[in-house]
Amino acid sequence: MIQAEKILRVKGGRTLSGGRISISGSSNQVSKCIIASMLTDEDVLIKGAPEVDERYSVSELFRFLGGTVEELDAQTIRLSGKTLNRADVPREICSKNRISILTAGPLLHRFRKIKLGAALGGDQIGKRPVNFHLDALEQMGARVELKGDHYEISLGDQGFTGAQLKLPFPSVMTTENIMITATLAKGRTIIENAAIEPEVFELAKMLQKMGADIQFSPGRTIVITGVEKLKGCELRCMVDRNQVVSFGLAALATGGDVLLENVSHDCVFSFLNIVQGMGAEFKVNSEGLFLKAPTDRRLKACHVEVDVHPGFMTDWQQPFMVLFTQAEGVSILHETVFENRLGYTDFLNQMGAQIRLTTACLGETPCRFREKNFVHSAIIQGPTTLKPGKFALTKDIRAAKCLVIAGLVAEGVSEFTNLGELNRKYDHLVPKLQEMGADISLV
């Protein structure tokens, strides 16, 4: 773990080449699987768990609610929900992590009445209201009341019942919340316009191993038929595709290469399509994914539109922004998922980037923010020489990693503080970048 009070010092301008990096398990997956373990009294064994703050904070939430978490080794945990005995998640816990909203279903199945803090934390990247979650719970039979700083949510004796739910937007966490809750509901639940990210499939696979009846249909539709009881299971986390992209772009932005071990093609298909179009090379074989910058280091500008899976992931656009600053010509980025996720570009402009933001929709993808005056598109002129700087990392974890990559590209020494954010999603960040050839240290 990186000590939050330390300073991360990066001496940039070096080509990162020759590294072999082991990519950790998905932090987005493991947190949801820990919550899903609350649905059974039997043991759940999770292998390949990432050593990141998000995993540890959700494990602590599991313990707080009375469950048992055993850390068998650094990447293996065994969970038991048999001893769960609390039906309230206080505001101070909810304010730290939005994952708390996912406890509502499992706790209501057990206790029929719960309290949930009304402040739900997370990255500062735009509005992420919980109304999608609460509306779904109500349609499945729950009664939701806001009382002061917390929600009181209750169920009748009949418990949850299946419902036909159409999401206004294919929200990942809302889809996961409904899936978790619907597994033990009476009857059939249909989720229309559902998220279909790889992490959603991994959660569905876990629930299926536990005895759930889940079907994926064409057109973003998921059908869950409730069962009487779920059992324990064993699973292994998929690789963290955000880490794949971040480390891969660190190599490409510096004109180098990297082998990302045991990474398969499918989880980063849209990422590879973009970098190949920009002139980078890649190979996928039994060792993993190998990425290499163009031999002449001349990357091509491109046009990227952020979208829900299987489109270009919103968590990838921040590290990509550094690559755009090194590409020849004008690159365009159109963010369609979050309305407030480009503020970090101010820091890149301070480092010498030429990035202009606009409220216009610069693309063809249908966008919720059209003509709503949100700054959600960027025009990037490249290539530009980046200069070092000193920054406190932001509450958007992907933007924080973006600035670290910018520091690796810039000639000279950059320093970063507020490092606790990096611990949430990246384990062993400094030694992994050192393995790639970076001059980086904690002081």
C-alpha positions in Angstrom: 0.0 0.0 0.0 1.1 3.6 -0.7 1.2 5.7 2.4 -1.2 8.6 1.8 1.0 11.2 3.6 4.0 10.4 1.4 5.0 12.3 -1.8 5.1 10.3 -5.1 8.1 11.6 -7.0 8.3 10.8 -10.7 11.3 11.7 -12.9 9.8 11.6 -16.4 11.1 11.5 -19.9 12.2 7.9 -19.9 11.0 5.2 -22.3 9.2 2.4 -20.3 10.2 -0.8 -22.0 10.9 -4.5 -21.3 8.6 -4.8 -18.3 6.5 -7.9 -17.5 3.6 -6.8 -15.3 1.1 -9.0 -13.4 -2.3 -7.5 -13.5 -4.4 -7.9 -10.4 -7.9 -9.1 -10.0 -10.8 -6.7 -10.7 -11.6 -4.4 -7.9 -15.0 -3.7 -9.4 -15.8 -7.4 -9.4 -14.5 -8.4 -6.0 -16.4 -5.7 -4.1 -19.8 -6.9 -5.6 -18.9 -10.6 -5.0 -18.2 -9.9 -1.3 -21.7 -8.3 -1.0 -23.3 -11.2 -2.9 -21.8 -13.6 -0.3 -24.4 -12.1 2.1 -27.1 -14.1 0.3 -26.0 -17.5 1.8 -25.1 -19.0 5.1 -22.5 -21.2 3.4 -18.8 -20.3 2.8 -17.7 -18.4 -0.3 -14.1 -18.6 -1.4 -12.7 -15.8 -3.6 -9.3 -16.3 -5.3 -7.3 -13.6 -7.1 -8.7 -10.8 -5.0 -6.8 -7.5 -5.6 -4.8 -6.0 -2.7 -6.6 -2.7 -2.9 -8.4 -0.4 -0.4 -11.8 -1.1 -2.1 -11.6 -4.8 -1.3 -10.5 -4.2 2.3 -13.2 -1.5 2.9 -16.0 -3.8 1.6 -14.6 -6.6 3.7 -14.7 -4.4 6.7 -18.4 -3.6 5.9 -19.1 -7.3 5.7 -17.5 -7.7 9.2 -19.3 -4.7 10.5 -22.6 -6.4 9.6 -21.6 -9.5 11.5 -20.1 -11.6 8.7 -16.8 -13.5 8.9 -13.9 -12.7 6.6 -10.8 -14.9 6.6 -7.7 -13.8 4.6 -6.2 -17.1 3.7 -3.4 -15.4 1.8 -2.9 -12.0 0.2 -5.2 -12.8 -2.7 -7.6 -15.4 -1.2 -10.5 -14.7 1.1 -13.2 -16.9 2.6 -16.5 -15.3 3.6 -19.4 -16.5 5.7 -22.7 -14.7 6.1 -24.0 -17.1 8.6 -23.4 -14.7 11.5 -24.7 -11.6 9.9 -26.6 -9.8 12.7 -26.9 -6.0 11.8 -29.6 -4.4 9.8 -28.2 -0.9 9.6 -25.4 0.8 7.7 -24.7 4.2 9.3 -24.2 7.4 7.3 -20.5 7.5 8.1 -19.9 4.1 6.4 -22.2 4.9 3.5 -20.4 8.2 2.8 -17.1 6.4 2.2 -18.3 4.0 -0.5 -21.4 3.8 -2.8 -21.2 0.0 -2.5 -23.2 0.2 0.7 -26.4 0.5 -1.4 -25.9 -3.1 -2.6 -26.4 -4.4 0.9 -30.0 -3.4 0.9 -31.3 -6.5 -0.9 -29.4 -9.1 1.1 -30.2 -7.4 4.4 -33.8 -7.1 3.6 -34.0 -10.8 2.6 -32.7 -11.5 6.1 -34.2 -8.9 8.4 -37.2 -7.4 6.5 -36.4 -3.9 7.8 -33.1 -1.9 7.5 -31.6 1.5 7.9 -29.2 2.9 5.3 -27.3 6.2 5.5 -28.5 8.7 2.9 -25.0 10.0 2.0 -23.3 7.6 -0.5 -19.7 8.3 -1.5 -17.5 7.5 -4.4 -15.5 9.3 -7.1 -16.3 12.9 -7.8 -17.2 12.4 -11.4 -20.7 13.6 -11.8 -24.2 12.9 -10.5 -24.6 9.2 -9.5 -28.1 9.3 -7.8 -29.4 6.3 -6.0 -32.9 6.7 -7.2 -32.4 4.0 -9.8 -31.6 1.6 -7.0 -34.4 2.7 -4.7 -37.0 2.7 -7.5 -36.1 -0.9 -8.4 -36.4 -2.0 -4.7 -39.8 -0.3 -4.5 -41.1 -2.0 -7.6 -40.0 -5.3 -6.2 -42.0 -4.7 -3.0 -39.9 -2.6 -0.7 -41.1 0.5 1.1 -38.5 3.3 1.1 -38.7 6.3 3.4 -36.1 9.1 3.8 -35.9 10.1 7.5 -33.3 12.7 8.2 -29.9 11.4 7.3 -30.9 7.8 6.5 -33.3 5.7 4.6 -35.7 3.3 6.3 -36.4 0.4 3.9 -38.9 -2.4 4.8 -40.5 -5.4 3.3 -43.8 -7.1 4.1 -43.9 -10.8 5.2 -44.2 -11.9 1.6 -40.6 -10.6 0.9 -39.4 -9.4 -2.5 -41.5 -10.3 -5.6 -40.3 -10.3 -9.2 -40.9 -7.3 -11.4 -40.4 -6.0 -14.9 -37.8 -3.2 -14.6 -36.6 -0.9 -17.4 -33.6 1.1 -16.5 -33.4 4.7 -17.7 -29.7 4.1 -18.3 -27.7 0.9 -18.3 -26.2 1.5 -14.9 -23.7 -1.1 -13.9 -24.3 -1.0 -10.1 -28.1 -0.8 -10.5 -28.0 -3.8 -12.7 -25.9 -5.7 -10.1 -28.1 -4.6 -7.3 -31.2 -5.9 -9.0 -29.5 -9.2 -9.9 -28.4 -9.7 -6.3 -31.8 -8.9 -4.9 -33.8 -10.8 -7.5 -32.0 -14.2 -6.9 -34.1 -14.9 -3.8 -37.3 -13.0 -4.8 -40.5 -14.7 -5.5 -41.2 -15.1 -9.2 -39.4 -13.7 -12.2 -37.5 -10.4 -12.5 -36.8 -8.9 -15.9 -34.2 -6.1 -16.3 -34.5 -4.2 -19.6 -31.7 -1.9 -20.7 -29.4 -3.7 -18.4 -25.6 -3.2 -18.1 -23.7 -6.0 -19.8 -20.1 -5.2 -18.7 -17.7 -8.2 -18.1 -17.9 -7.6 -14.4 -21.7 -8.0 -14.5 -21.3 -11.4 -16.2 -18.7 -12.4 -13.6 -21.2 -11.6 -10.8 -23.9 -13.5 -12.7 -21.6 -16.5 -13.0 -20.9 -16.4 -9.2 -24.7 -16.2 -8.5 -25.3 -19.1 -10.9 -22.7 -21.2 -9.0 -24.6 -20.4 -5.9 -27.8 -21.8 -7.4 -29.4 -18.7 -9.0 -31.4 -18.9 -12.2 -30.1 -16.1 -14.5 -30.5 -15.8 -18.2 -29.1 -13.2 -20.6 -31.3 -12.3 -23.6 -30.7 -10.2 -26.7 -31.1 -6.5 -26.4 -29.7 -5.9 -22.9 -32.3 -8.0 -21.1 -31.5 -10.1 -18.1 -34.1 -12.5 -16.6 -33.8 -13.8 -13.0 -36.1 -16.4 -11.6 -36.0 -16.4 -7.9 -35.0 -19.6 -5.9 -35.7 -20.6 -2.3 -32.0 -20.8 -1.2 -28.5 -20.1 -2.3 -25.4 -22.1 -1.5 -21.7 -21.3 -1.2 -19.2 -21.3 -4.0 -15.7 -20.8 -5.2 -14.6 -18.2 -7.8 -11.6 -16.4 -9.2 -11.6 -12.7 -10.1 -11.1 -11.7 -13.7 -8.2 -9.3 -14.4 -8.8 -5.6 -13.7 -9.2 -4.2 -17.2 -8.7 -0.7 -15.9 -5.2 -1.7 -14.7 -4.6 -3.3 -18.1 -5.3 0.0 -19.9 -3.5 2.2 -17.4 -0.2 0.3 -17.5 -0.5 -0.3 -21.2 -0.9 3.4 -21.9 2.0 4.3 -19.6 4.2 2.3 -21.9 2.7 3.6 -25.2 2.7 7.3 -24.0 6.5 7.0 -23.3 7.2 5.3 -26.6 7.9 1.9 -25.0 6.4 -1.5 -24.6 5.1 -3.9 -22.0 3.9 -7.4 -21.5 0.8 -7.6 -19.4 0.7 -11.2 -18.1 -2.3 -13.5 -18.4 -4.5 -10.8 -20.0 -6.9 -12.1 -22.6 -8.2 -10.3 -25.7 -11.9 -10.1 -24.9 -12.0 -7.8 -21.9 -10.1 -5.0 -23.7 -11.3 -5.5 -27.3 -12.4 -1.9 -27.8 -9.2 -0.5 -26.1 -7.0 -2.5 -28.5 -9.0 -1.3 -31.5 -8.3 2.3 -30.6 -4.5 1.9 -29.9 -4.0 -0.1 -33.1 -5.7 2.6 -35.0 -3.3 5.1 -33.5 -0.3 3.1 -34.7 0.5 0.9 -31.8 1.2 -2.8 -32.1 -0.2 -5.6 -30.0 0.0 -9.4 -29.6 -2.1 -11.7 -27.5 -0.8 -15.1 -26.8 -0.4 -17.7 -24.0 1.8 -15.2 -22.0 -0.7 -12.4 -22.1 -1.0 -9.1 -23.9 2.1 -7.4 -25.4 1.8 -3.7 -26.4 4.4 -1.7 -28.3 4.5 2.0 -29.4 5.2 2.7 -33.1 8.9 2.3 -33.9 9.0 6.0 -35.0 7.0 7.0 -31.9 4.6 8.8 -34.1 1.1 8.1 -32.8 -1.9 9.1 -34.9 -4.7 11.3 -33.6 -8.1 9.7 -33.2 -11.8 10.2 -32.3 -13.1 8.3 -29.3 -16.6 8.2 -28.0 -17.1 6.9 -24.5 -20.1 4.5 -24.1 -21.4 1.7 -22.0 -20.0 -1.8 -22.7 -19.2 -3.1 -25.3 -18.2 0.5 -26.1 -15.2 2.4 -24.9 -15.2 2.5 -21.1 -15.5 5.8 -19.3 -12.7 4.7 -16.9 -10.3 4.6 -19.8 -10.7 8.2 -21.1 -8.5 9.8 -18.5 -5.3 7.9 -19.1 -6.0 8.0 -22.8 -6.0 11.8 -22.6 -2.2 11.7 -22.0 -1.8 9.5 -25.1 -3.8 12.0 -27.1 -1.4 14.8 -26.1 1.4 12.8 -27.7 -0.4 12.0 -31.0 0.0 13.9 -34.2 -3.0 16.0 -35.1 -6.3 16.7 -33.4 -8.0 14.1 -31.3 -11.6 14.2 -30.1 -13.1 12.7 -27.0 -16.9 12.6 -26.4 -17.9 11.5 -22.9 -21.5 10.2 -22.8 -21.6 8.3 -19.4 -20.7 11.0 -16.8 -21.4 14.7 -17.2 -18.5 16.0 -15.0 -15.5 13.9 -15.8 -13.2 16.2 -17.7 -12.1 18.6 -14.9 -8.8 17.0 -14.5 -7.7 18.3 -18.0 -7.0 21.6 -16.3 -4.0 19.9 -14.7 -2.8 18.5 -18.0 -3.1 22.0 -19.6 -0.9 23.3 -16.7 1.7 20.7 -17.8 1.6 22.0 -21.4 -1.2 20.1 -23.0 -3.5 21.9 -25.5 -6.9 20.6 -24.5 -10.1 22.6 -25.1 -13.4 21.6 -23.6 -16.9 22.1 -25.0 -20.5 21.5 -24.1 -21.1 20.2 -27.7 -21.6 16.5 -28.5 -18.7 15.8 -30.7 -19.8 12.4 -32.1 -22.5 10.2 -33.3 -23.3 8.2 -30.1 -26.7 9.1 -28.6 -25.9 11.3 -25.6 -27.9 12.1 -22.5 -26.1 15.4 -22.2 -27.0 16.8 -25.7 -28.1 20.5 -25.4 -27.9 20.3 -21.6 -24.9 22.6 -21.2 -22.6 20.0 -19.6 -18.9 20.2 -20.5 -18.4 16.7 -21.8 -16.3 16.8 -25.0 -12.6 17.6 -25.5 -10.5 18.7 -28.4 -6.8 17.8 -28.0 -4.1 19.2 -30.2 -0.9 17.1 -30.3 1.8 16.3 -30.0 2.8 18.6 -27.2 5.8 18.5 -24.8 4.6 18.1 -21.2 6.4 19.7 -18.4 6.6 18.5 -14.8 4.4 19.8 -12.0 3.3 19.4 -8.4 -0.3 18.3 -7.8 -2.6 16.9 -5.2 -4.4 14.0 -6.7 -8.1 14.3 -7.2 -11.1 12.2 -6.0 -11.4 10.7 -9.4 -9.1 7.7 -9.2 -8.7 7.3 -12.9 -7.8 11.0 -13.2 -5.2 10.5 -10.5 -3.5 7.7 -12.5 -3.7 9.9 -15.6 -1.6 12.5 -13.9 0.9 9.9 -12.8 1.2 8.8 -16.5 1.6 12.5 -17.5 4.4 12.7 -15.0 6.1 9.7 -16.6 5.9 11.5 -20.0 7.0 15.0 -18.8 10.8 15.9 -18.9 11.8 16.5 -15.3 10.5 15.8 -11.8 6.8 15.8 -10.9 5.5 15.4 -7.4 2.1 14.2 -6.3 0.4 14.2 -2.9 -3.0 12.9 -1.6 -1.9 9.4 -2.6 -4.6 7.6 -0.7 -6.8 7.6 -3.8 -4.4 5.4 -5.7 -4.7 2.7 -3.1 -8.4 2.3 -3.8 -7.8 0.6 -7.2 -4.1 0.1 -7.7 -1.9 -2.4 -5.8 1.9 -2.4 -5.8 1.8 0.6 -8.2 5.3 1.9 -7.6 7.1 -1.4 -7.9 5.1 -2.3 -11.1 6.1 1.0 -12.7 9.7 0.5 -11.6 9.6 -2.9 -13.3 8.6 -1.1 -16.5 11.6 1.1 -16.2 10.1 4.2 -14.5 12.1 6.4 -12.2 9.5 6.7 -9.5 9.7 6.6 -5.7 7.9 7.5 -2.5 9.6 10.1 -0.3 
